[in-house]
Amino acid sequence: MKHKPDTVDGEEVEVISEPDLEEETNEDSETILEETEVDWESVANEKDKQNADLINRLQRNMAEFDNFRKRTIREKASIYDDGVKDTIEKLLPVVDNFERALSTADDRENSLYKGVDMMFRQLCDILKEMDVEPLPGVGETFDPNVHHAVAHVQDEALGENLITEELLKGYKYKDKVLRPSMVKVVN
């Protein structure tokens, strides 16, 4: 840098001149370029690795979310089915009482009998719409998964493990047994 005397308002002031920027700039830029030679291939490879890692993480998150969504749907369906099952189990004694009332009636032409029969059929239709079905009974082979044997009889004329009488009707909801049938079985 060069110093030149200069006067301002009659006083001498020392002025510092600008350095020769052209010489320094050329030297500095050559030095910077030499020091920062970039291996663009390695930069591209590094960016590819980062992209692959981000894509992998995104795919994992998407898979986890999809699994979460499916699990939530299954849990909701299970909770709904459990609620329906509990409600139906509480209604089954009412169905049993309707059946008992209808089976003991003498006058089937009576309006009271017809009214009770209509309510019973309506209740049975609603249960059927909800996928509630009675379990197989008389004449079927005994199945310990759906029947509860409460009595045994010996009869050589009938087959073995055959249900001869249904004491209490069993029901199933979809594929789950709500209540097993109480039956009498031939040995």
MIRO-266638 format. One record per residue (C-alpha): residue in three letters; x, y, z. Coordinates in steps of 0.05 Angstrom, whole numbers, padded with zeros to 5 digits, always signed. Layout:
ALAXYZ/...
***
This chain:
MET+00000+00000+00000/LYS+00023+00069-00016/HIS+00016+00129+00028/LYS+00007+00198-00003/PRO+00003+00263+00034/ASP-00060+00303+00019/THR-00090+00366+00046/VAL-00160+00375+00071/ASP-00180+00445+00094/GLY-00108+00466+00096/GLU-00085+00408+00139/GLU-00043+00351+00114/VAL-00077+00285+00116/GLU-00045+00219+00099/VAL-00085+00180+00047/ILE-00078+00106+00040/SER-00084+00083-00031/GLU-00121+00021-00054/PRO-00076-00038-00064/ASP-00066-00064-00133/LEU-00126-00110-00132/GLU-00115-00139-00200/GLU-00050-00173-00182/GLU-00074-00200-00115/THR-00141-00224-00143/ASN-00108-00264-00199/GLU-00060-00297-00151/ASP-00114-00313-00099/SER-00163-00342-00149/GLU-00110-00388-00178/THR-00093-00411-00107/ILE-00166-00423-00090/LEU-00178-00461-00154/GLU-00118-00505-00141/GLU-00139-00519-00069/THR-00212-00533-00086/GLU-00208-00580-00144/VAL-00273-00619-00134/ASP-00281-00692-00150/TRP-00351-00685-00179/GLU-00357-00760-00186/SER-00348-00771-00112/VAL-00396-00714-00097/ALA-00448-00746-00143/ASN-00436-00814-00110/GLU-00445-00784-00041/LYS-00510-00750-00063/ASP-00534-00816-00093/LYS-00521-00851-00027/GLN-00559-00797+00010/ASN-00617-00802-00039/ALA-00618-00878-00033/ASP-00618-00872+00043/LEU-00675-00821+00042/ILE-00715-00864-00007/ASN-00704-00925+00038/ARG-00727-00887+00099/LEU-00788-00861+00061/GLN-00806-00931+00038/ARG-00799-00958+00109/ASN-00843-00902+00137/MET-00895-00915+00083/ALA-00894-00990+00099/GLU-00900-00976+00174/PHE-00958-00929+00162/ASP-00993-00980+00117/ASN-00984-01034+00170/PHE-01010-00985+00223/ARG-01071-00970+00180/LYS-01087-01043+00168/ARG-01077-01060+00242/THR-01124-01003+00262/ILE-01177-01028+00214/ARG-01171-01099+00242/GLU-01175-01072+00314/LYS-01236-01031+00298/ALA-01271-01091+00266/SER-01252-01134+00326/ILE-01278-01083+00375/TYR-01343-01077+00336/ASP-01350-01153+00332/ASP-01338-01159+00407/GLY-01391-01107+00421/VAL-01441-01142+00376/LYS-01424-01209+00407/ASP-01435-01183+00478/THR-01502-01151+00458/ILE-01527-01214+00423/GLU-01506-01258+00482/LYS-01551-01214+00526/LEU-01609-01221+00477/LEU-01606-01297+00471/PRO-01646-01310+00536/VAL-01701-01266+00506/VAL-01701-01309+00443/ASP-01704-01372+00486/ASN-01764-01343+00524/PHE-01800-01327+00459/GLU-01789-01398+00435/ARG-01814-01427+00502/ALA-01875-01382+00501/LEU-01892-01402+00430/SER-01881-01476+00442/THR-01928-01479+00502/ALA-01986-01440+00470/ASP-02048-01481+00459/ASP-02088-01434+00415/ARG-02046-01415+00355/GLU-02103-01375+00324/ASN-02104-01328+00384/SER-02083-01256+00367/LEU-02035-01255+00426/TYR-02000-01317+00399/LYS-01996-01286+00330/GLY-01968-01221+00358/VAL-01915-01257+00399/ASP-01898-01300+00338/MET-01890-01237+00295/MET-01843-01205+00346/PHE-01803-01270+00351/ARG-01796-01274+00274/GLN-01776-01201+00271/LEU-01722-01212+00324/CYS-01698-01274+00287/ASP-01694-01235+00222/ILE-01653-01180+00255/LEU-01606-01232+00284/LYS-01599-01265+00216/GLU-01582-01198+00184/MET-01527-01191+00236/ASP-01498-01259+00216/VAL-01525-01295+00277/GLU-01546-01366+00262/PRO-01570-01424+00304/LEU-01522-01483+00309/PRO-01542-01550+00278/GLY-01581-01593+00327/VAL-01623-01656+00325/GLY-01599-01709+00275/GLU-01529-01679+00269/THR-01464-01711+00292/PHE-01441-01687+00360/ASP-01385-01636+00355/PRO-01353-01617+00422/ASN-01332-01549+00392/VAL-01405-01527+00384/HIS-01445-01574+00427/HIS-01447-01587+00502/ALA-01471-01657+00518/VAL-01513-01656+00581/ALA-01545-01725+00574/HIS-01528-01792+00542/VAL-01574-01847+00520/GLN-01561-01917+00496/ASP-01598-01937+00432/GLU-01570-01989+00384/ALA-01620-01969+00330/LEU-01589-01899+00324/GLY-01519-01883+00302/GLU-01461-01866+00348/ASN-01450-01794+00371/LEU-01516-01771+00342/ILE-01555-01714+00374/THR-01625-01739+00393/GLU-01651-01678+00430/GLU-01633-01604+00435/LEU-01646-01578+00505/LEU-01621-01507+00492/LYS-01607-01480+00423/GLY-01537-01456+00409/TYR-01518-01396+00365/LYS-01458-01371+00328/TYR-01439-01301+00305/LYS-01400-01304+00239/ASP-01352-01361+00256/LYS-01351-01353+00332/VAL-01394-01395+00377/LEU-01436-01349+00421/ARG-01467-01404+00461/PRO-01459-01479+00450/SER-01521-01522+00442/MET-01540-01564+00503/VAL-01557-01632+00474/LYS-01573-01704+00489/VAL-01527-01752+00452/VAL-01532-01825+00434/ASN-01472-01868+00452/
***
